[in-house]
Amino acid sequence: MKKIAVAIIFISLLPVFTNGQTKELKNFTIAGEVNVDTGTVQLIPNESNTALYPPDFKQLTAKINNGKFKFSGRVDGPVWIYFKIGDKYQSAGTAISTGEQHISIDTASNYGEPKNDNLIMKDAKSYDKAFISVEEQRKQYRLNYDSLFNIYGRKFPEEPELKSMKELKATYVVHDATLFSFVNKNPDSFYALYKLYALLNFGYNTTLGNTFENFSPLLRHSRLGQATMQRILSSKQIAIGETLPNFNVADLNGKKIAENPYNSNKLTLVDMWYSHCMPCIAQFEDLKAIRNAFHDKGFEIIGISTDKTKYVEDWKLAIDKYKLTWPQYLDLNGIETSKYGVHIYPTSLLVNQQGKIVATGLSTVELKDFLKNNL
């Protein structure tokens, strides 16, 4: 048997777009079809944050019989999940909610979206339509980047690299402004709220904060809305204009960092990394060159590793191997940095002599340009 199923979703729409998520658990059922005859399919929560799911929501497994499978359970509103079949297929994330819904899986499309036309995923289509111009801008950036790569390889000269980075950052600004506009017109969009929640992994800015305020009160107070607000509150603490909090971290000798380790330098880069992070390691040579060039003008770097307990020795070895001569501190298991919503590495914060954050997420070429213009 080989068939690609067609999905028709019959879903209770009211809780999704008028009431958001409520405390009352209601039944959901999934009647699914897949282009394999037998086996098992797993329904798995898409997010590790358990606050996004009802307390008893867990991974489910169903048998495939003649290309069909069924799931049932209880939720209090939309939740994000993915499907897995054996070791060869995993779907992209999709939303399910209360009521009956039909879902179709094509195992030939690994990491592809299952066919799911419930109201949430229909909303995804209008969301994607609103972002067509953003995607066109990103496509143009990628074409320009590829042209530079074909000329220079992995290491661009400073001027074209800086121009490319500015072009990339411009796409971020347009993306965030488009999200703000979409939510302003569609304040009940659960799909857009989930996108905002995911985007906050990369840090906070004012546009994202204002976007959250544009959602309907019921969505803001939903389970996903509360989790999104928590991410905002965490990451906002290390946004531009804020004073960097005191991190409870210690150096190689176990000595804790000073309360204000920035006051002896005009600008200090706080570089958050860990010993097995290849993008973190890749920037060390550039950071060393930048520090050598600007250290006498009042620039310093402070490294904060988030290595796990089992990798502490690897952290120590990395400091020696890559000859990192600036102060290094350990945030064991990333406990401190996680309080401030740091999930992406490397993460960098540039602070002034008073400890106020003046820039975030600078690439090394952007950092060098900033220091040229400000020291």
C-alpha positions as CSV (number, residue, x, y, z in Angstrom):
1,M,0.0,0.0,0.0
2,K,1.3,3.5,-0.9
3,K,-0.9,6.5,-0.5
4,I,-0.7,10.1,0.6
5,A,-3.7,10.8,2.8
6,V,-5.8,13.9,2.5
7,A,-6.6,15.6,5.8
8,I,-9.9,17.3,6.8
9,I,-9.9,18.8,10.2
10,F,-13.0,19.1,12.3
11,I,-11.9,21.0,15.3
12,S,-13.6,22.9,18.1
13,L,-12.7,26.5,17.1
14,L,-14.1,28.4,20.0
15,P,-11.4,27.7,22.6
16,V,-8.6,28.6,20.2
17,F,-9.7,32.1,19.1
18,T,-12.1,33.4,21.7
19,N,-11.1,31.9,24.9
20,G,-7.4,30.9,24.4
21,Q,-6.4,28.2,26.8
22,T,-8.5,27.6,29.8
23,K,-8.0,25.6,33.0
24,E,-10.8,23.1,31.9
25,L,-9.4,20.1,30.1
26,K,-11.3,18.9,27.1
27,N,-11.0,15.9,24.9
28,F,-9.0,15.9,21.6
29,T,-8.9,13.1,19.1
30,I,-6.7,12.7,16.0
31,A,-7.7,10.4,13.1
32,G,-4.5,10.1,11.1
33,E,-3.4,8.6,7.9
34,V,0.1,7.8,6.7
35,N,1.7,6.2,3.6
36,V,2.9,3.1,5.4
37,D,0.8,0.0,6.2
38,T,2.0,-0.9,9.7
39,G,4.2,0.2,12.5
40,T,3.9,2.7,15.3
41,V,3.6,6.5,15.4
42,Q,4.6,8.6,18.3
43,L,3.0,12.0,19.3
44,I,5.7,14.0,21.1
45,P,5.6,17.4,22.8
46,N,7.5,19.8,20.6
47,E,8.8,22.0,23.5
48,S,10.9,21.0,26.6
49,N,9.1,23.7,28.6
50,T,6.5,21.7,30.5
51,A,4.6,24.9,31.3
52,L,3.3,24.9,27.7
53,Y,1.3,21.7,28.3
54,P,-1.3,20.5,30.8
55,P,0.3,18.7,33.8
56,D,-0.6,15.2,32.6
57,F,0.2,15.7,28.9
58,K,2.8,13.3,27.7
59,Q,4.2,11.4,24.8
60,L,1.7,9.0,23.2
61,T,2.1,6.0,20.9
62,A,-0.4,4.5,18.5
63,K,-0.3,1.5,16.1
64,I,-0.6,2.0,12.4
65,N,-3.1,-0.3,10.8
66,N,-3.6,-0.2,7.1
67,G,-2.1,3.3,7.0
68,K,-4.4,4.7,9.7
69,F,-3.8,5.6,13.4
70,K,-5.7,7.3,16.2
71,F,-4.8,9.4,19.2
72,S,-6.9,10.7,22.0
73,G,-6.2,12.8,25.1
74,R,-7.1,15.9,27.0
75,V,-5.8,19.5,26.6
76,D,-7.0,22.9,27.7
77,G,-6.2,24.6,24.4
78,P,-3.7,24.4,21.6
79,V,-0.4,22.6,22.1
80,W,2.5,22.1,19.8
81,I,3.6,18.6,19.0
82,Y,5.5,16.5,16.3
83,F,5.1,13.0,15.0
84,K,7.8,10.3,14.8
85,I,7.7,7.0,13.0
86,G,10.5,4.6,13.6
87,D,14.0,6.0,13.2
88,K,13.6,7.4,9.7
89,Y,10.8,9.9,9.9
90,Q,10.1,12.9,12.1
91,S,7.6,15.6,11.2
92,A,7.9,19.3,11.7
93,G,5.9,20.8,14.6
94,T,2.2,21.2,14.3
95,A,-0.6,22.4,16.6
96,I,-3.4,20.3,17.9
97,S,-6.3,21.4,20.1
98,T,-9.6,20.3,21.5
99,G,-12.1,18.4,19.3
100,E,-11.7,16.0,16.4
101,Q,-9.0,16.5,13.9
102,H,-7.6,14.6,10.9
103,I,-3.9,14.7,10.1
104,S,-2.0,13.2,7.2
105,I,1.7,12.2,7.2
106,D,3.9,11.7,4.2
107,T,7.0,9.8,5.4
108,A,8.9,10.7,2.2
109,S,8.9,14.3,3.5
110,N,11.2,14.0,6.6
111,Y,10.9,17.0,8.8
112,G,8.1,18.2,6.6
113,E,4.8,19.6,7.9
114,P,2.0,17.1,8.2
115,K,-1.2,18.1,6.5
116,N,-3.3,19.7,9.2
117,D,-6.0,22.2,8.3
118,N,-7.3,23.0,11.7
119,L,-7.9,26.7,12.3
120,I,-4.4,27.3,13.8
121,M,-2.6,25.8,10.9
122,K,-4.9,27.6,8.5
123,D,-3.8,30.8,10.3
124,A,-0.2,29.8,9.4
125,K,-1.0,30.3,5.8
126,S,-2.1,33.9,6.3
127,Y,1.0,34.4,8.5
128,D,3.3,33.1,5.8
129,K,1.5,35.4,3.2
130,A,2.2,38.4,5.4
131,F,5.9,37.5,5.4
132,I,6.4,37.1,1.7
133,S,8.4,40.4,1.4
134,V,10.5,39.4,4.4
135,E,11.4,36.1,2.7
136,E,12.2,37.9,-0.5
137,Q,14.6,40.2,1.4
138,R,16.2,37.2,3.1
139,K,16.5,35.4,-0.3
140,Q,18.3,38.4,-1.6
141,Y,20.7,38.5,1.4
142,R,21.5,34.8,0.8
143,L,22.2,35.4,-2.8
144,N,24.5,38.3,-2.0
145,Y,26.2,36.2,0.7
146,D,26.7,33.3,-1.7
147,S,28.3,35.6,-4.2
148,L,30.8,36.8,-1.6
149,F,31.5,33.2,-0.5
150,N,32.2,32.2,-4.1
151,I,34.8,35.0,-4.3
152,Y,36.4,34.9,-0.8
153,G,35.6,31.6,0.7
154,R,34.8,31.4,4.4
155,K,36.9,34.4,5.4
156,F,35.6,37.7,3.9
157,P,37.6,40.9,3.9
158,E,36.5,43.3,6.6
159,E,34.5,45.8,4.5
160,P,32.3,43.3,2.6
161,E,31.8,41.2,5.7
162,L,30.6,44.3,7.6
163,K,28.3,45.2,4.8
164,S,26.9,41.7,4.7
165,M,26.3,41.7,8.5
166,K,24.4,45.0,8.3
167,E,22.3,43.5,5.4
168,L,21.5,40.5,7.6
169,K,20.6,42.6,10.6
170,A,18.3,44.7,8.4
171,T,16.3,41.6,7.6
172,Y,15.8,41.0,11.4
173,V,14.4,44.5,11.8
174,V,12.0,44.1,8.9
175,H,10.9,40.7,10.2
176,D,10.2,42.0,13.7
177,A,8.3,45.0,12.3
178,T,6.2,42.6,10.1
179,L,5.4,40.4,13.1
180,F,4.3,43.5,15.0
181,S,2.0,44.6,12.1
182,F,0.6,41.1,11.7
183,V,-0.3,40.8,15.4
184,N,-1.8,44.3,15.4
185,K,-4.2,43.1,12.7
186,N,-4.6,39.5,14.1
187,P,-4.5,39.8,17.9
188,D,-6.1,36.3,18.3
189,S,-3.4,34.5,16.3
190,F,-2.1,31.6,18.4
191,Y,0.3,30.7,15.6
192,A,1.9,34.2,15.7
193,L,2.2,33.9,19.5
194,Y,4.0,30.7,19.1
195,K,6.4,32.3,16.6
196,L,7.0,35.1,19.0
197,Y,7.7,32.7,21.8
198,A,10.3,30.9,19.7
199,L,11.9,34.1,18.4
200,L,12.5,35.3,22.0
201,N,15.1,32.5,22.2
202,F,17.4,35.0,20.4
203,G,16.8,37.8,22.8
204,Y,14.5,40.7,23.5
205,N,14.0,44.0,21.8
206,T,11.3,46.7,22.1
207,T,9.5,45.7,19.0
208,L,9.0,42.2,20.3
209,G,7.8,43.5,23.6
210,N,5.3,45.7,21.9
211,T,4.2,42.9,19.7
212,F,3.3,40.8,22.8
213,E,1.1,43.7,24.1
214,N,-0.8,43.6,20.8
215,F,-2.2,40.1,21.4
216,S,-5.7,39.9,22.9
217,P,-5.9,39.7,26.7
218,L,-7.2,36.1,26.5
219,L,-4.2,35.0,24.5
220,R,-1.7,36.9,26.7
221,H,-3.1,35.1,29.7
222,S,-3.2,31.7,28.0
223,R,-0.6,29.0,28.9
224,L,1.6,30.0,25.9
225,G,1.0,33.7,26.6
226,Q,2.3,33.3,30.2
227,A,5.3,31.4,29.0
228,T,6.0,34.1,26.4
229,M,5.7,36.8,29.1
230,Q,8.2,34.9,31.3
231,R,10.7,34.8,28.4
232,I,10.3,38.6,27.9
233,L,10.8,39.3,31.6
234,S,13.9,37.1,31.6
235,S,15.6,38.3,28.4
236,K,14.6,42.0,28.9
237,Q,17.1,42.1,31.8
238,I,20.0,42.0,29.4
239,A,18.6,44.1,26.6
240,I,20.3,47.3,25.3
241,G,20.0,50.1,27.8
242,E,19.7,47.8,30.9
243,T,22.4,47.6,33.5
244,L,24.0,44.1,33.4
245,P,23.0,42.1,36.5
246,N,25.7,40.7,38.8
247,F,26.4,37.1,37.7
248,N,27.1,34.5,40.4
249,V,30.1,33.0,38.6
250,A,33.6,32.0,39.6
251,D,37.0,31.9,38.0
252,L,39.4,29.0,37.6
253,N,40.5,29.3,41.2
254,G,36.9,29.4,42.5
255,K,37.0,33.2,43.1
256,K,33.7,34.9,42.4
257,I,33.4,37.7,39.9
258,A,33.5,41.3,41.3
259,E,30.3,43.2,41.7
260,N,31.3,45.6,39.0
261,P,34.1,44.2,36.9
262,Y,33.5,46.7,34.1
263,N,34.4,50.0,35.9
264,S,38.2,49.8,35.0
265,N,37.5,49.7,31.3
266,K,35.6,52.0,28.9
267,L,33.9,49.0,27.1
268,T,33.8,45.3,28.1
269,L,32.6,42.5,26.0
270,V,30.8,39.7,28.0
271,D,31.3,36.6,25.9
272,M,29.1,33.7,26.9
273,W,30.3,30.4,25.5
274,Y,31.0,26.7,26.3
275,S,33.8,24.3,25.5
276,H,32.0,22.3,22.8
277,C,30.4,25.2,21.0
278,M,32.1,25.4,17.6
279,P,30.7,28.8,16.7
280,C,32.1,30.1,20.0
281,I,35.5,28.6,19.4
282,A,35.6,29.9,15.8
283,Q,35.5,33.5,16.9
284,F,38.4,33.3,19.5
285,E,41.1,34.2,17.0
286,D,39.2,37.3,16.0
287,L,38.5,38.2,19.6
288,K,42.2,37.9,20.4
289,A,43.1,40.2,17.6
290,I,40.5,42.8,18.6
291,R,41.6,42.7,22.2
292,N,45.2,43.2,21.2
293,A,44.2,46.2,19.1
294,F,41.9,47.9,21.5
295,H,43.0,46.8,25.0
296,D,45.2,49.9,25.5
297,K,42.3,52.1,24.6
298,G,40.1,50.7,27.3
299,F,38.6,47.5,25.9
300,E,38.4,44.2,27.8
301,I,36.7,40.9,27.4
302,I,35.2,38.7,30.1
303,G,34.4,35.1,29.2
304,I,31.5,33.2,30.9
305,S,31.3,29.5,30.2
306,T,28.1,27.6,30.7
307,D,29.7,24.2,30.7
308,K,28.0,21.3,32.5
309,T,29.6,19.6,35.4
310,K,31.0,16.7,33.3
311,Y,32.7,19.2,30.9
312,V,34.5,21.4,33.5
313,E,37.8,19.9,32.7
314,D,37.1,20.5,29.0
315,W,36.5,24.2,29.8
316,K,39.8,24.5,31.5
317,L,41.6,22.7,28.6
318,A,39.9,25.0,26.1
319,I,41.1,28.1,27.9
320,D,44.7,26.8,27.6
321,K,44.4,25.4,24.1
322,Y,43.0,28.5,22.6
323,K,45.2,30.8,24.7
324,L,42.4,32.9,26.1
325,T,44.2,35.5,28.2
326,W,41.2,37.5,29.3
327,P,39.3,36.8,32.5
328,Q,37.3,33.5,32.4
329,Y,34.4,32.5,34.7
330,L,32.3,29.4,35.0
331,D,28.5,29.5,35.2
332,L,28.2,25.8,36.1
333,N,25.4,24.1,34.1
334,G,24.3,27.5,32.8
335,I,22.2,28.3,35.9
336,E,22.9,32.0,36.0
337,T,22.6,32.8,32.3
338,S,19.4,30.8,32.0
339,K,17.8,33.3,34.4
340,Y,18.3,35.9,31.7
341,G,16.9,33.9,28.8
342,V,20.3,33.0,27.2
343,H,19.8,29.9,25.0
344,I,21.9,30.7,22.0
345,Y,25.7,30.6,21.9
346,P,27.8,32.5,21.6
347,T,25.9,35.4,23.2
348,S,27.7,38.6,23.6
349,L,26.9,41.8,25.6
350,L,28.9,45.0,25.2
351,V,28.8,47.1,28.4
352,N,30.2,50.5,29.3
353,Q,32.1,51.6,32.4
354,Q,28.9,51.8,34.4
355,G,27.8,48.3,33.4
356,K,25.1,49.5,31.1
357,I,24.5,47.4,28.0
358,V,25.3,49.4,24.8
359,A,25.1,46.6,22.2
360,T,24.2,42.9,21.9
361,G,24.8,40.1,19.5
362,L,27.7,41.7,17.7
363,S,29.7,39.6,15.3
364,T,33.5,40.1,15.6
365,V,33.5,42.4,12.5
366,E,30.7,44.5,14.0
367,L,32.5,44.6,17.3
368,K,35.7,45.9,15.7
369,D,33.7,48.6,13.8
370,F,31.9,49.6,17.0
371,L,35.2,50.0,18.9
372,K,36.8,52.0,16.1
373,N,33.9,54.5,16.3
374,N,33.6,54.6,20.1
375,L,37.1,54.3,21.6
